[in-house]
Amino acid sequence: MTADPDTTLRADARRNRDQILAAARSIFAVSGAEVPMEEIARAAGVGVGTLYRRFPDRDALVRAVAMDNFERVLVEARAIAAEETSSWHALERLLRQSVALQLSVQLAMVSHRALVILKNDPEVRRLRDEILAVLDGFVAGAKAEGKLREDVGAGDIAILFATLLRQMRAKSPEVAEMAARRCVGIMIDGLSCRPGSELPGRPIMSGDLDPD
């Protein structure tokens, strides 16, 4: 049976889009959003014309990468919430898994241009708020379990993780990945409820974060 040409075309278009987003995500995380579009097309294995047909300008590509990142994190967070019976284990798993998936949630922190593009975008804000709502639940539950220290809030964790997700310079991708995993381990250890240094001020809550 011969494949439907329209179906094949749609599949090719989806594959091209996925390849472009994957390449852009990786390059943006390391070099920022100002990388030449030709470099992204080359990394994705598509022609420049194909890239521009899918994303007419850089702003459209940056927004698509950000939306894809947020959507993937939200799906992962909800799956973890459904599967884990312990909020502390859910929080720990979300932090570790997000690094494993290389989800640069805070793309806006990579460059000023990306920040301008994403500012006040209602869809980005909606996804961000939904992720923070899941995180709020993990934090409240982990505190109730006596596993998470009382003097931190979801905002503290979001800020720590956003900083962590910014790629550091390393001699190889393997070293960068190892460093990120080690940093997550250190962060989780610092979040656990055990005797330690008192933090200054008060816990930063998700509502304290600037939505823009």
Beta strands, then each sheet from edge to edge (+ up, - down):
end
